[in-house]
Amino acid sequence: MAIFEFDGYRPQIGKNCYIADSAEVIGAVTLGEGCYVGPGAKIRGDYGVVHIGNNTGVEENVVIHARPGETCTIGNWVTLGHGCIIHNVAKIDDYAVIGMGAIVSDWAKIGQWAAVGEGALVVNRQEIAPGMVAVGVPCKVVAEIRDDWKKTWETFKAYYVNFAHTYRERLKKIE
């Protein structure tokens, strides 16, 4: 893993996190406990601040970055799907799901248990209310989160928390 201090800011990594060897965590970044940071992920707190809560999955090739003097806050049990971009987000609340390849742009707010679909674009200052599903470019709310979806997503979220534990113990590099 590549964890870098920048301008005196050192990432703070919670207990039981897994950070892949090819991931980069730079500067003013806080990761809560039990987080998974997949291969190729980049979390840049080089001139902004990034806070990530407990048990959050930052999947492969995710990019998270905050503007100068700004803070990107990502809650607990959030799923950031493969290859999504989170830029200067004001807040992503607990249990939210950001789909693969989605872009969440500056100062957007994603509510608790909200879901942003694959490839969607959440534009500047857009808000997705708690428990809503948004898709498209730019994204629009199309549905409410159903209880059966929550149950399914809780299962998938638990896989990444489990990966944070099992990868540290059982992932073996073969040369």
C-alpha positions in Angstrom: 0.0 0.0 0.0 1.1 3.5 -0.6 0.3 5.9 2.2 1.9 9.3 1.9 2.4 12.3 4.1 1.9 15.6 2.3 2.8 19.0 3.7 2.8 17.6 7.3 -0.6 15.9 6.9 -0.5 12.1 7.5 -3.4 9.8 6.7 -5.1 8.4 9.8 -6.1 4.8 9.2 -8.6 3.1 11.5 -8.3 -0.4 12.9 -8.9 -3.4 10.7 -8.7 -1.6 7.4 -7.4 -3.1 4.2 -5.6 -0.9 1.7 -4.4 -2.7 -1.5 -0.8 -2.4 -2.5 -1.6 -0.4 -5.6 -4.0 2.0 -3.8 -2.8 5.5 -2.7 -3.9 7.4 0.3 -2.4 10.9 0.4 -2.3 13.6 3.1 -5.3 14.8 5.1 -7.3 11.6 4.9 -9.1 9.8 7.7 -10.3 6.3 7.2 -12.6 4.8 9.9 -12.4 1.3 11.1 -13.0 -1.8 8.9 -12.7 0.1 5.6 -11.7 -1.7 2.3 -9.7 0.3 -0.2 -9.3 -1.7 -3.4 -6.5 -1.9 -6.0 -5.9 1.3 -7.9 -8.0 3.5 -5.6 -6.7 7.1 -5.1 -7.8 9.0 -2.0 -6.2 12.5 -2.2 -6.1 14.8 0.8 -3.3 16.8 -0.7 -4.9 20.2 -0.5 -8.4 19.4 0.8 -9.6 17.0 3.5 -11.2 13.6 3.1 -13.1 11.9 5.9 -14.4 8.3 5.4 -16.5 6.6 8.1 -16.4 3.0 9.4 -17.0 -0.1 7.3 -17.0 1.8 3.9 -16.0 0.0 0.7 -13.8 2.1 -1.6 -13.7 -0.3 -4.6 -11.2 -0.7 -7.3 -10.0 2.5 -9.2 -12.2 4.9 -7.2 -10.9 8.5 -7.1 -11.7 10.7 -4.1 -10.4 14.3 -4.0 -11.3 17.6 -2.3 -10.7 21.1 -3.4 -8.4 23.4 -1.4 -9.8 24.3 2.0 -12.8 21.9 1.4 -13.8 18.7 3.1 -15.2 15.6 1.4 -17.2 13.6 4.0 -18.2 10.0 3.3 -20.3 8.2 6.0 -20.4 4.7 7.5 -21.2 1.6 5.5 -21.0 3.5 2.2 -20.3 1.6 -1.0 -18.3 3.4 -3.6 -18.5 1.2 -6.7 -15.7 0.3 -9.1 -14.2 3.3 -10.9 -16.5 6.0 -9.5 -15.2 9.5 -9.0 -16.1 11.5 -5.9 -14.9 15.1 -6.2 -15.2 17.6 -3.5 -18.5 16.2 -2.2 -20.0 18.0 0.7 -21.4 14.8 2.1 -22.3 11.2 1.3 -24.4 9.9 4.2 -24.4 6.5 5.8 -25.4 3.4 3.8 -25.4 5.3 0.4 -24.4 3.4 -2.7 -22.5 5.1 -5.5 -22.6 2.8 -8.6 -19.7 1.8 -10.8 -18.3 4.6 -13.0 -20.6 7.2 -11.5 -19.4 10.8 -11.0 -20.4 12.8 -7.9 -19.3 16.4 -8.5 -18.6 19.4 -6.4 -20.7 20.1 -3.3 -23.3 17.4 -4.1 -25.1 15.8 -1.2 -26.1 12.2 -1.2 -28.6 11.2 1.5 -28.7 8.2 3.8 -29.5 5.0 1.9 -29.6 6.9 -1.4 -28.3 5.1 -4.5 -26.6 6.7 -7.5 -26.8 4.3 -10.5 -23.9 3.1 -12.6 -22.4 5.7 -14.9 -24.6 8.5 -13.5 -23.6 12.1 -13.1 -24.5 14.0 -10.0 -23.9 17.6 -11.0 -22.5 20.5 -8.9 -24.6 21.2 -5.8 -27.2 18.5 -6.7 -28.9 16.7 -3.7 -30.2 13.2 -3.8 -32.6 12.8 -0.9 -32.4 10.0 1.6 -33.7 6.7 0.3 -33.9 7.7 -3.3 -32.5 6.1 -6.5 -31.0 8.5 -9.1 -29.8 7.5 -12.5 -28.7 9.1 -15.8 -26.6 12.0 -17.1 -27.4 14.3 -15.4 -29.0 12.0 -12.8 -32.7 12.2 -11.9 -34.5 10.5 -9.1 -36.5 7.5 -10.5 -37.5 5.4 -7.5 -37.4 5.0 -3.7 -35.2 2.4 -2.0 -37.2 -0.7 -1.1 -36.6 -2.7 2.0 -35.6 -5.8 0.0 -33.0 -3.7 -1.8 -31.6 -2.6 1.6 -31.4 -6.2 2.7 -29.5 -7.2 -0.5 -27.2 -4.2 -0.3 -26.5 -4.9 3.4 -25.2 -8.3 2.3 -23.0 -6.8 -0.4 -21.7 -4.2 2.0 -20.8 -6.9 4.5 -18.7 -8.6 1.8 -16.4 -5.6 1.7 -16.1 -5.3 5.4 -15.2 -9.0 5.4 -12.7 -8.4 2.7 -11.0 -5.8 4.9 -10.4 -8.5 7.4 -9.8 -11.5 5.2 -7.5 -9.8 2.7 -5.1 -8.8 5.4 -4.9 -12.4 6.6 -5.3 -14.5 3.5 -4.3 -12.5 0.4 -0.9 -13.8 -0.8 1.1 -12.2 -3.6 2.5 -14.7 -6.0 5.7 -13.6 -7.8 
